[in-house]
Amino acid sequence: MPFAKPISVRRPRNHRGERGAQFRKLTHFPEIVRRVGRPAPGGDRAGDGRWPAARNRRAKGAAYGFDWSTDYCTRLPDNPFGFPFKTSCARQDFGYRSDKEAGTFAVDEPRVDRALYEDFERVCAVCSGARKSSCNALAWT
């Protein structure tokens, strides 16, 4: 009697390299978005739209083993004074938790932190006057 083939989770070829590449895509900002200070077309102010899209299709990238759990803005309200920081905080949680799991946190922590503040800057960029000053002050606390 032949043995059944073992069931395995199919991982992409070059799993470690591809995981890192996918992670960088989800926590990276195109240079034009950084310079202009506003979201790319179709973006939601958390990067260029790739991270929210990937978050909505988590199962498709399950082989990469990303940690999508979040507590949003741990030390801040999620949307203080109506400033929508919640998605930005969720993306930072994604970066921290996935990096720690992969053992690359020490290398990627500054980039993930910079991405959070760039997300906050994009949220604040649509404000003006005293509201913009308040938003920026909250973003840098």
C-alpha positions as CSV (number, residue, x, y, z in Angstrom):
1,M,0.0,0.0,0.0
2,P,1.6,3.4,-1.0
3,F,2.0,6.1,1.6
4,A,0.1,9.3,1.2
5,K,2.2,12.3,0.5
6,P,2.6,14.6,3.6
7,I,0.5,17.8,3.6
8,S,2.7,20.8,3.7
9,V,2.2,24.6,3.5
10,R,3.6,25.8,0.2
11,R,6.2,28.4,0.7
12,P,7.4,30.7,-2.0
13,R,10.8,29.8,-3.5
14,N,13.6,31.7,-1.7
15,H,11.2,32.1,1.2
16,R,13.5,34.3,3.4
17,G,14.5,36.6,0.6
18,E,10.9,37.0,-0.7
19,R,9.6,37.5,2.9
20,G,12.0,40.4,3.3
21,A,11.2,41.9,0.0
22,Q,7.4,41.7,0.7
23,F,7.9,43.2,4.1
24,R,9.9,46.1,2.7
25,K,7.2,46.7,0.1
26,L,4.6,47.0,2.8
27,T,6.6,49.4,5.0
28,H,8.2,51.5,2.2
29,F,7.3,54.8,0.8
30,P,8.0,55.9,-2.8
31,E,10.3,59.0,-2.9
32,I,7.6,61.1,-4.6
33,V,5.2,60.5,-1.7
34,R,7.9,61.6,0.8
35,R,8.6,64.7,-1.1
36,V,5.1,65.8,-1.8
37,G,3.8,65.0,1.7
38,R,0.5,63.5,0.7
39,P,-0.8,60.0,-0.1
40,A,-0.3,58.5,-3.5
41,P,-3.4,58.2,-5.6
42,G,-5.6,55.6,-4.1
43,G,-3.6,55.6,-0.9
44,D,-5.2,55.9,2.6
45,R,-2.4,57.9,4.2
46,A,-0.7,54.7,5.4
47,G,2.0,54.4,2.8
48,D,1.1,54.2,-0.8
49,G,-1.9,52.0,-0.5
50,R,0.0,48.6,-0.7
51,W,-0.2,47.9,3.0
52,P,-3.9,48.4,3.4
53,A,-4.5,46.3,0.3
54,A,-2.3,43.5,1.6
55,R,-3.9,43.7,5.0
56,N,-7.3,43.1,3.4
57,R,-5.9,40.1,1.6
58,R,-3.9,38.6,4.5
59,A,-4.7,35.0,3.5
60,K,-3.0,35.4,0.1
61,G,0.3,36.1,1.8
62,A,0.0,33.7,4.7
63,A,3.1,31.8,3.7
64,Y,5.2,34.8,4.6
65,G,4.2,34.5,8.3
66,F,3.5,38.2,8.9
67,D,2.0,39.2,12.2
68,W,-1.0,41.3,11.4
69,S,-2.2,41.7,15.0
70,T,-2.6,45.2,16.3
71,D,-3.6,47.3,19.3
72,Y,-3.5,50.4,17.2
73,C,-2.1,53.5,18.9
74,T,-1.0,51.9,22.2
75,R,-0.3,55.2,24.1
76,L,-2.6,57.5,22.1
77,P,-6.3,57.4,21.3
78,D,-6.6,55.9,17.8
79,N,-8.1,59.1,16.3
80,P,-7.1,61.9,18.8
81,F,-9.2,65.1,18.1
82,G,-10.4,63.5,14.9
83,F,-6.9,63.0,13.4
84,P,-7.1,59.5,11.8
85,F,-3.9,57.9,13.1
86,K,-5.4,54.4,13.6
87,T,-4.2,52.9,10.3
88,S,-0.8,54.3,10.7
89,C,-0.5,52.8,14.1
90,A,-1.7,49.4,12.8
91,R,1.0,49.5,10.2
92,Q,3.7,50.2,12.8
93,D,2.4,47.3,14.8
94,F,2.7,45.1,11.7
95,G,6.3,46.3,11.2
96,Y,7.4,45.7,14.8
97,R,5.6,42.4,15.3
98,S,6.6,40.9,12.0
99,D,10.2,42.1,12.4
100,K,10.5,40.7,15.9
101,E,9.2,37.3,14.7
102,A,11.7,37.3,11.8
103,G,14.6,38.4,14.0
104,T,15.3,41.5,12.0
105,F,13.9,44.1,14.4
106,A,17.2,45.8,15.3
107,V,17.9,46.4,11.6
108,D,14.4,47.6,10.6
109,E,13.2,49.4,13.7
110,P,14.4,52.9,12.5
111,R,12.7,52.4,9.1
112,V,9.5,51.3,10.7
113,D,9.5,54.3,13.1
114,R,10.3,56.7,10.2
115,A,7.4,55.2,8.2
116,L,5.0,55.9,11.2
117,Y,6.0,59.5,11.3
118,E,5.7,59.9,7.6
119,D,2.2,58.4,7.8
120,F,1.4,61.0,10.5
121,E,2.8,63.8,8.4
122,R,0.5,62.8,5.5
123,V,-2.5,62.8,7.9
124,C,-1.5,66.3,9.0
125,A,-0.7,67.6,5.5
126,V,-4.4,67.9,4.7
127,C,-4.9,70.2,7.7
128,S,-4.2,73.9,7.8
129,G,-3.6,76.6,10.4
130,A,-4.0,75.8,14.1
131,R,-5.4,72.4,13.3
132,K,-2.3,71.5,11.3
133,S,-0.1,72.7,14.2
134,S,-2.1,70.6,16.7
135,C,-1.9,67.5,14.4
136,N,1.9,67.9,14.0
137,A,2.3,68.3,17.8
138,L,0.4,65.1,18.4
139,A,2.3,63.3,15.7
140,W,5.6,64.0,17.4
141,T,4.6,63.0,21.0
